[in-house]
Amino acid sequence: MTKILIVDDHPLVRTGFAQLIGDCPDLEVCGEAGDMAEALRQIDASSPQLAIIDLSLAGGSGLDLIEHIKSRNKDILMLVASMHDETLYAERVLAAGARGYINKQEAQESIIRAIRQVLRGNVYLSEPMTERLLNGMVDAPVEKRDIESLSNRELQVFELIGEGVSSSQIATQLNLSVKTIETHQANIKKKLGLESAHELNQRAIRWVMDQES
């Protein structure tokens, strides 16, 4: 029996995944978590073979969690299930240590196939993303390529800005100083060709809305 941990800050998503996994006699959900701290506690308590992880977690980042698990528990396989743009995040999650990426819109039909592929030691990505990586395609829109130039931390800050979180709140949430957040904001503006905090806020809000649509 393969033990699987589900990490997502939406209880309904966790329930849906648990039901799909529960229909497979060789798979079992050994725990659920809505944030990074609980996920790490569940890993210590239940020793899962695979973790399904969302990128947006309460009080943290799925990318941070992936890196943390990889450094502490090298044998745990990880599969990301998220609503975020696969073309922007797939390479990032693979580099962080995950073995696959599945969009939540496709998860109901494909989550078990993705789990089994990762358990076999393979990487799971959508066919278009696999082709894009194999061909080294760089024909994404200029705006998307600009976003891709952001580091993982800058992208995390950018997303929080788009969600309306203030600099001080971002600093608290990421356990960083306000000055460090301001430095990230300056770097983001430079990379995206933005002149003011207002332009940064508007661009970030628009990007978050696009991710959710």
C-alpha positions in Angstrom: 0.0 0.0 0.0 1.4 3.4 -1.1 0.9 6.2 1.4 0.0 9.6 0.1 -0.1 13.0 1.8 -2.4 15.7 0.4 -1.3 19.3 1.0 -3.8 21.9 -0.1 -5.4 24.8 1.8 -8.8 24.1 0.4 -10.6 21.3 2.3 -12.9 20.5 -0.6 -9.9 19.9 -2.8 -8.3 17.6 -0.2 -11.6 15.7 0.1 -11.9 15.3 -3.7 -8.4 14.0 -4.1 -8.9 11.7 -1.1 -12.0 10.2 -2.7 -10.2 9.5 -6.0 -7.2 8.0 -4.3 -9.4 6.0 -2.0 -11.0 4.2 -5.0 -7.6 2.6 -5.7 -6.9 -0.5 -3.6 -3.1 0.0 -3.7 -3.2 3.6 -2.6 -4.1 5.2 0.7 -4.3 8.8 2.0 -2.2 8.8 5.2 -2.7 12.5 6.0 -3.9 15.9 4.9 -2.5 19.4 5.6 -3.5 22.9 4.7 -0.1 24.6 5.4 3.6 24.0 5.4 3.9 23.5 9.2 1.2 20.9 9.3 2.6 19.2 6.2 5.9 18.7 7.9 4.3 17.4 11.0 2.3 14.9 8.9 5.4 13.7 7.1 7.1 13.0 10.4 4.1 11.2 11.8 3.1 9.1 8.8 6.2 8.8 6.5 4.3 9.1 3.1 5.9 7.8 -0.1 4.3 10.6 -2.1 3.0 14.1 -1.4 0.6 16.0 -3.6 1.3 19.7 -3.0 -0.5 22.9 -4.1 1.7 26.0 -4.8 -0.5 28.4 -2.8 -0.6 27.4 0.9 -1.9 29.1 4.0 1.1 31.1 5.3 3.6 29.8 2.9 4.7 28.7 -0.6 4.4 25.2 -2.1 7.8 25.8 -3.7 9.3 26.4 -0.2 7.7 23.2 1.1 9.1 21.2 -1.9 12.6 22.5 -1.2 12.3 21.8 2.5 11.0 18.2 2.0 13.7 17.6 -0.6 16.4 18.6 1.8 15.0 16.6 4.7 13.3 13.6 3.1 15.0 12.7 -0.2 12.9 9.6 -0.6 9.5 11.3 -0.7 8.2 11.8 -4.2 6.3 15.0 -4.8 3.6 15.9 -7.4 2.3 19.5 -7.7 -1.4 20.0 -8.3 -2.2 23.7 -8.8 -4.3 26.3 -10.7 -1.2 28.3 -11.6 0.1 28.6 -15.1 2.0 25.4 -15.9 4.3 27.1 -18.4 5.5 29.4 -15.6 5.8 27.0 -12.8 6.6 23.5 -14.2 10.3 24.0 -14.6 10.4 25.7 -11.1 8.8 22.8 -9.3 11.0 20.3 -11.1 14.1 22.3 -10.2 12.9 22.5 -6.6 12.6 18.7 -6.4 9.1 17.7 -7.4 8.5 15.0 -10.0 5.5 16.4 -11.8 2.9 19.1 -12.3 -0.8 18.7 -12.9 -3.3 21.5 -13.4 -6.3 21.2 -11.0 -8.7 21.7 -13.9 -7.4 18.3 -15.3 -6.8 16.6 -11.9 -10.1 14.8 -11.6 -9.5 12.9 -14.8 -5.7 12.6 -14.6 -4.6 12.6 -10.9 -4.3 8.9 -10.6 -2.4 8.6 -13.9 0.0 11.3 -12.7 0.5 9.6 -9.3 1.3 6.3 -10.9 3.7 7.8 -13.4 5.6 9.6 -10.6 5.6 6.4 -8.5 7.2 4.6 -11.5 10.1 7.1 -11.3 8.9 9.2 -14.3 8.1 12.9 -14.6 4.5 13.9 -15.2 3.7 17.0 -17.2 1.0 17.9 -19.7 1.8 17.0 -23.3 2.1 20.6 -24.4 4.5 21.4 -21.5 6.6 18.3 -22.2 6.9 19.3 -25.9 7.8 22.8 -24.8 10.6 21.7 -22.6 11.9 19.1 -25.1 12.0 21.6 -27.9 13.3 24.5 -25.8 10.5 26.7 -27.0 10.8 30.4 -26.2 7.8 31.7 -28.2 5.7 32.6 -25.2 4.2 36.1 -25.2 6.7 38.8 -24.1 4.7 39.5 -20.9 4.9 35.8 -19.9 8.6 35.7 -20.6 9.0 38.8 -18.4 7.3 37.0 -15.5 9.5 34.0 -16.1 12.5 36.1 -15.4 11.5 36.6 -11.8 13.2 34.4 -9.2 11.0 32.1 -7.1 11.0 34.5 -4.2 10.2 37.5 -6.4 7.4 35.6 -8.0 6.0 34.8 -4.6 6.2 38.5 -3.6 4.6 39.5 -6.9 1.7 37.1 -6.3 1.1 38.4 -2.8 1.1 42.0 -4.1 -1.5 41.0 -6.6 -3.6 39.5 -3.8 -3.6 42.9 -2.0 -1.1 42.0 0.8 0.9 44.9 2.1 4.7 45.0 2.3 4.7 44.6 6.1 2.2 41.7 5.9 4.3 40.0 3.2 7.4 40.4 5.4 5.6 38.8 8.3 4.2 36.0 6.2 7.6 35.2 4.6 9.7 35.8 7.7 11.7 38.5 6.0 12.3 42.1 6.8 10.3 44.9 5.2 13.5 46.2 3.7 14.1 42.9 2.0 10.6 42.9 0.6 11.2 46.4 -0.7 14.4 45.2 -2.4 12.4 42.4 -4.1 9.8 44.9 -5.2 12.5 47.1 -6.7 14.0 44.1 -8.6 10.5 43.1 -9.8 9.9 46.6 -11.2 13.2 46.6 -13.0 12.7 43.2 -14.6 9.1 44.0 -15.7 9.9 47.5 -16.9 7.6 49.2 -14.3 8.2 52.7 -13.1 6.1 53.0 -9.9 4.6 51.1 -7.1 1.1 51.8 -8.6 2.2 50.1 -11.9 3.6 47.2 -10.0 0.3 46.8 -8.0 -1.8 47.0 -11.2 0.3 44.5 -13.1 0.3 42.1 -10.1 -3.4 42.3 -9.6 -4.0 41.7 -13.3 -1.7 38.7 -13.3 -3.4 37.1 -10.3 -6.8 37.6 -11.9 -5.5 35.9 -15.0 -4.3 33.0 -13.0 -7.7 32.6 -11.4 -9.7 32.9 -14.6 
